[in-house]
Amino acid sequence: MRIIAGGNHPERNKAIVILSNYLGLRAKELAALKIGDVLEHDSIKKVLRLVAVVHQGR
């Protein structure tokens, strides 16, 4: 996490690492996420729903 903190966008990079590691999201799934997929009324959603096209490898 120290390497991530030293980059140009530390908050974004930390969020990407957390989503990838703790939720098991792949790069394609992470790249397809929009702010509205993760946040609702300025708080993190309890459930993230991925669009079928994103996680079926198409």
N, C-alpha and C positions, 0 to 999 in steps of 0.2 A: 504494500500500500504506500510505502514511502516513494517509490518510483512514480506512482500515479499522482501523488500529491505535488510533485515537482513539475508537472506538465502545464500546458497552456489552459486546459479546461479540467481542473482537478475534480470538480463536483460531478460533471458529466462522466468522466472516466471512472470514478468510484461507483456511480450508479450502474454503469455498464458491467463492471466486474461483479458487483453484487447480484444483479439480475442473471448474469451468466452462471455464476457459481451456485447461488442458493436456489434459483428457480430452474436451472438446467436449460436455459435458453441458448439456442445456437446463434451464430453471427447473423444469419439471414433473418431470424426472428427478431433479434435485437434491432437490426437496421430498419425493419418494417414498423417498429413501434412509434406511435405518435404520443404526444403529451397527454391527450385525452384518454389514451389506452391505460395510462398509469395513474393519472391524477383525476380526482373528482372533488370539486368544491375545496380546492387547495389542500387536500390530504390524499395520501396514497390509497388506492383501491385495495380492498382485501382480496379480490379475485381479478386476475387478468385473463381476458379471453382473446385468443389468437384466431385470426381469420384462417380458414381452412387452406387457402392458396399458399399462405406463408409457411405453414408447417408440414405440408405434404410434399415438398420438394419440387414444386412445379415452377 
